[in-house]
Amino acid sequence: MEEESVPARIVVIGTGLIGTSIALALRGRGGEVLLADRDETALAMAVELGAGDALPAGGPGEPADLAVLCVPPAAVAVTLLDAQKRRLAAVYTDVASVKALPLRQAADLGCDLTSFVAGHPLAGRERSGPAAARPDLFLGRPWALCPTAETRPEAVATVTALVQACGAQAVTVDAGHHDRSVALVSHAPHVESPAVAARLTGADDTALGLAGQGVRDVTRIAASDPKLWIGILNANADPVADVLEAVATDLAVAASLLRDGSEGAAAHVADLLLRGNAGRSRIPGKHGSQDKTYATVPVVIPDRPGELAMIFQAAGIAGVNIEDVTIEHSPGRPLGVLEIVVKPEAAEKLAAELRSRGWSVPG
């Protein structure tokens, strides 16, 4: 698809992680960005980071090409109404991770929905606030757009240009379908992960000292901001509850079968594990394609400056493309295991190159 022209002048309302990252991305494309936030400290930091200039109290003068509402789901409708009354821009979009409820609320308030394109960039970090912002946060990420029957095509084109300027991929989807989808792949996991992590609050030092990469992977998103997520979960309550109930049923059945202890019961638990394998394999992999079978080359690495760079350089010399990497640290020891994911046919070539340069490659 031919790239749309980048909006020359935008207003970003809300200078958290997403808002500031959008502003930085647009500034990198030469756009003029005006910033607004009730939190004066966050606004000042975003300005200092070079994300844009503070929006004057009287507004931008002439309406901007686009206003991006980077506020929680519950605040989208009232923020949109206020922005439209002030004529901040010709077109409006938001970044909230729930779409149906804000659209209903905006309609009830009498907002002009012809100039509004509900949006949701599927990108983020466990850290929040402008200090965590990055101009490349959205590169290659999907960005859902949920126009309604009322939305003008020109508005969709303007917001699509924003998405492309941020390096993301626009995905047009119905608001209700969006909310059910993110409940499954994003919102429910943000409850499931803390449920596992909460078990660790009463763990003793021995148990915590035995923690490996598995529990770190499962609990990674439990570090997210609770205040942010309670607003998201409340706004998408029914779809999230449906997913949690289904997961809870699977877990309750598994617990009952494990207590049963019979061979037949174990087979039923194995079925859940196999279904998990099948579901995991359906998650799109690199470049959005179906996840492929790769080989993993483990490398024992000391914790010292430049070690990763030298390993990556060795992979380049060997002509091996690295598909993914993970690092598992050894508790209490100044070393770890780097797992390098490559195509199966390249695994032995990489292993030989690394061994020849003095690294320990098990297997």
C-alpha positions in Angstrom: 0.0 0.0 0.0 1.3 3.5 -0.8 2.4 5.4 2.2 0.1 8.3 3.3 1.6 11.7 4.0 2.7 12.2 7.6 0.6 14.6 9.6 2.6 17.8 9.8 1.1 19.1 13.1 -0.3 17.0 15.9 -1.5 17.4 19.5 -0.7 14.7 22.0 -2.9 14.7 25.1 -1.3 12.5 27.7 2.5 12.3 28.0 2.9 8.8 29.4 4.8 5.9 27.8 2.6 5.7 24.7 1.9 9.4 24.2 5.5 10.4 24.5 6.7 7.5 22.3 4.2 8.7 19.5 5.5 12.2 19.9 9.1 11.2 19.7 8.4 9.1 16.6 6.6 12.0 14.9 9.3 14.5 15.8 11.8 12.1 14.2 9.8 12.4 11.0 9.9 16.2 11.1 6.4 16.8 12.5 5.4 19.6 14.9 4.1 18.2 18.1 2.2 20.0 20.9 1.9 18.2 24.2 -0.7 18.4 27.0 -1.0 16.7 30.3 -2.6 17.4 33.7 0.5 16.0 35.3 2.9 19.0 35.0 5.9 16.9 35.9 5.2 14.3 33.2 4.7 17.1 30.7 7.9 18.9 31.6 9.9 15.6 31.3 8.3 14.9 27.8 9.3 18.4 26.7 12.8 18.0 28.1 13.1 14.7 26.2 12.4 16.5 22.9 9.0 15.0 22.4 7.5 18.4 21.6 6.4 21.8 23.0 3.7 22.4 25.6 0.3 23.2 24.1 -0.5 26.8 24.8 -3.4 27.4 27.2 -5.4 29.0 24.4 -5.0 26.0 22.1 -2.9 25.5 19.0 -4.3 28.5 17.1 -5.2 26.9 13.9 -6.5 23.3 14.4 -3.8 20.7 14.1 -4.0 17.9 11.6 -4.5 15.3 14.3 -5.0 15.0 18.0 -4.0 11.8 19.8 -5.8 11.1 23.0 -3.4 9.1 25.2 -5.7 8.7 28.2 -7.2 5.7 30.0 -10.4 4.1 28.5 -12.7 5.8 31.0 -11.4 9.2 30.0 -11.5 8.9 26.2 -15.0 10.2 25.7 -14.8 13.2 27.9 -11.4 14.1 26.6 -12.6 13.8 23.0 -15.6 16.0 23.7 -13.4 18.7 25.3 -10.8 18.6 22.5 -13.5 18.9 19.9 -15.1 21.8 21.7 -11.7 23.5 21.7 -11.2 22.7 18.0 -7.8 21.3 18.7 -7.6 19.3 15.5 -9.3 18.3 12.3 -9.1 14.6 13.1 -9.0 12.7 16.4 -7.8 9.2 17.6 -7.0 7.5 20.8 -4.7 4.7 22.0 -6.8 3.1 24.8 -6.7 -0.7 24.8 -10.5 -1.0 25.0 -12.7 0.3 22.1 -16.4 -0.5 22.4 -17.1 1.3 25.7 -15.3 4.6 24.9 -17.2 4.6 21.5 -20.5 4.2 23.2 -19.7 6.8 25.8 -18.6 9.3 23.1 -21.8 8.7 21.2 -23.9 9.3 24.4 -22.0 12.6 25.0 -22.7 13.8 21.5 -19.1 13.8 20.2 -18.5 14.1 16.5 -17.7 10.6 15.5 -17.1 11.4 11.8 -13.7 12.8 12.7 -12.8 10.2 15.3 -10.9 6.9 14.6 -10.7 4.7 17.6 -7.2 3.2 17.8 -5.0 0.9 19.8 -1.2 0.4 19.3 -0.3 -3.1 20.5 3.0 -2.1 22.0 4.2 -1.3 25.5 6.6 -2.0 28.3 6.4 -3.0 32.0 7.7 0.5 32.8 5.4 3.5 32.4 5.8 7.3 32.1 7.6 9.5 29.7 11.1 8.4 30.9 10.3 4.9 29.5 9.3 6.3 26.0 11.1 5.2 22.9 10.6 6.5 19.3 10.9 2.9 18.0 8.3 1.4 20.4 5.9 0.7 17.6 8.2 -0.6 14.9 6.6 -3.7 13.3 3.8 -3.8 15.8 0.1 -4.1 15.0 -2.0 -1.0 15.5 -5.7 -1.6 15.6 -8.0 0.9 14.0 -11.8 0.7 14.7 -13.6 3.2 12.4 -17.4 3.2 12.6 -19.9 3.6 9.8 -19.9 7.3 10.6 -16.1 7.8 10.3 -15.0 9.9 7.3 -12.5 8.2 5.0 -10.3 11.3 5.2 -10.1 10.7 9.0 -9.1 7.1 8.5 -6.4 8.1 6.0 -4.9 10.7 8.5 -4.7 8.2 11.4 -3.3 5.5 9.1 -0.6 8.0 8.2 0.2 8.4 11.9 0.5 4.6 12.3 2.8 4.3 9.3 4.9 7.2 10.5 5.4 5.3 13.8 6.5 2.2 11.9 3.5 0.1 12.9 1.1 -2.0 10.8 -2.5 -0.8 10.7 -5.1 -3.5 11.3 -8.8 -2.5 10.7 -11.1 -4.4 13.1 -14.6 -4.0 14.6 -14.5 -2.6 18.1 -16.3 -5.5 19.7 -14.1 -8.0 17.9 -11.1 -6.0 19.0 -12.1 -6.1 22.7 -12.7 -9.9 22.7 -9.4 -10.4 21.0 -7.3 -8.3 23.4 -9.1 -9.9 26.3 -7.7 -13.2 25.1 -4.2 -12.2 24.1 -3.4 -9.3 26.5 -5.9 -8.4 29.2 -6.5 -11.8 30.7 -2.8 -12.6 30.8 -2.3 -9.5 32.9 -4.5 -11.1 35.6 -3.2 -14.7 35.1 0.5 -13.6 35.5 -0.1 -11.8 38.8 -2.1 -14.7 40.1 1.0 -16.9 39.7 3.3 -14.1 41.0 1.1 -13.6 44.1 1.9 -17.2 45.2 5.6 -16.0 45.6 4.8 -13.4 48.3 4.7 -16.1 51.0 7.6 -18.1 49.5 10.7 -18.6 51.7 14.3 -17.9 50.6 14.9 -21.5 49.6 12.1 -21.5 47.1 13.0 -18.1 45.7 16.6 -19.2 45.4 15.4 -22.1 43.2 13.5 -19.8 40.8 14.5 -20.4 37.2 13.6 -18.9 33.8 10.2 -20.6 33.7 8.7 -18.6 36.6 10.4 -15.4 35.4 8.8 -15.8 32.0 5.3 -16.5 33.4 5.5 -13.6 35.9 7.2 -11.0 33.7 4.1 -8.9 33.1 3.1 -9.1 36.7 5.5 -6.1 37.1 3.0 -3.8 35.2 1.3 -0.8 36.8 -1.8 -2.0 38.8 -3.5 1.4 38.5 -3.2 1.4 34.8 -4.5 -2.2 34.5 -7.5 -2.0 36.8 -8.9 0.8 34.5 -8.3 -1.4 31.4 -9.8 -4.5 33.0 -12.9 -2.6 34.3 -13.5 -1.2 30.8 -13.3 -4.7 29.2 -14.8 -6.6 32.1 -17.1 -9.2 30.4 -14.7 -10.4 27.7 -11.9 -10.7 30.2 -14.1 -12.5 32.7 -15.0 -15.0 30.0 -11.4 -15.9 29.4 -10.5 -16.0 33.1 -13.4 -18.4 33.8 -12.3 -20.7 31.0 -8.7 -20.7 32.3 -9.9 -21.2 35.9 -12.0 -24.2 34.8 -8.9 -25.8 33.1 -6.8 -25.2 36.2 -9.5 -26.5 38.6 -9.9 -29.7 36.5 -6.1 -30.2 36.4 -5.9 -29.8 40.2 -8.6 -32.3 40.8 -7.0 -34.8 38.4 -3.6 -34.4 39.9 -5.0 -35.2 43.3 -6.7 -38.2 41.8 -3.3 -39.6 40.9 -4.5 -42.3 38.6 -3.0 -43.1 35.2 -6.2 -41.9 33.4 -6.2 -38.7 35.3 -2.6 -38.0 34.3 -3.6 -38.5 30.7 -6.2 -35.8 31.0 -3.6 -33.4 32.4 -1.3 -34.3 29.6 -4.1 -33.3 27.2 -4.1 -29.8 28.7 -0.3 -29.6 28.2 -0.7 -30.7 24.6 -3.4 -28.1 24.0 -1.0 -25.5 25.4 1.6 -26.6 22.9 -0.8 -26.3 20.1 -2.0 -22.9 21.2 1.5 -21.6 21.7 2.5 -22.7 18.2 -0.3 -20.5 16.7 1.2 -17.3 17.9 2.7 -15.5 14.9 6.5 -15.5 14.9 9.0 -13.3 13.1 7.6 -10.9 10.6 4.1 -11.9 11.6 4.4 -15.3 10.0 3.4 -18.6 11.6 6.0 -19.5 14.3 8.5 -21.9 12.8 10.6 -24.7 14.4 14.1 -23.2 15.3 17.1 -24.6 17.0 18.6 -23.2 20.2 22.3 -22.9 20.7 23.1 -22.4 24.4 26.3 -20.5 25.3 27.8 -20.1 28.8 28.8 -16.4 29.1 30.6 -14.5 31.9 29.1 -11.3 33.2 31.5 -8.8 31.7 31.3 -5.8 29.4 31.3 -6.5 25.6 30.6 -10.3 25.9 27.2 -10.1 24.0 28.6 -7.9 21.3 31.5 -10.3 20.7 29.1 -13.3 20.4 26.9 -11.4 18.0 30.0 -10.5 16.0 31.0 -14.1 15.9 27.5 -15.1 14.6 27.9 -12.5 11.8 31.4 -13.8 10.8 29.9 -17.3 10.6 27.1 -15.9 8.4 24.4 -17.0 10.8 21.3 -14.9 11.3 20.1 -14.7 14.9 16.3 -15.1 15.2 15.9 -14.5 18.9 17.9 -14.5 22.1 17.2 -15.0 25.8 19.5 -14.9 28.8 19.2 -16.9 32.0 21.3 -15.7 34.8 22.9 -18.1 37.3 21.9 -16.9 40.9 24.9 -16.0 42.9 27.4 -16.6 40.1 28.9 -14.1 37.6 27.8 -15.9 34.6 24.7 -17.0 32.7 23.4 -19.0 29.7 22.7 -17.2 26.5 20.2 -19.1 24.3 20.6 -18.1 20.7 17.7 -19.1 18.4 18.7 -19.8 14.8 17.5 -21.9 11.8 18.2 -25.6 12.4 20.7 -25.8 9.6 22.8 -23.0 11.1 23.0 -24.4 14.6 26.1 -26.5 14.3 27.9 -23.9 12.3 27.3 -21.3 15.0 28.2 -23.7 17.8 31.5 -24.5 16.0 32.4 -20.9 15.5 31.7 -20.0 19.2 33.7 -23.0 20.5 36.6 -22.0 18.3 36.6 -18.6 19.9 36.7 -20.0 23.5 33.0 -20.0 24.5 31.5 -23.0 26.2 28.7 -24.4 24.1 27.1 -27.5 25.7 25.9 -30.3 23.6 
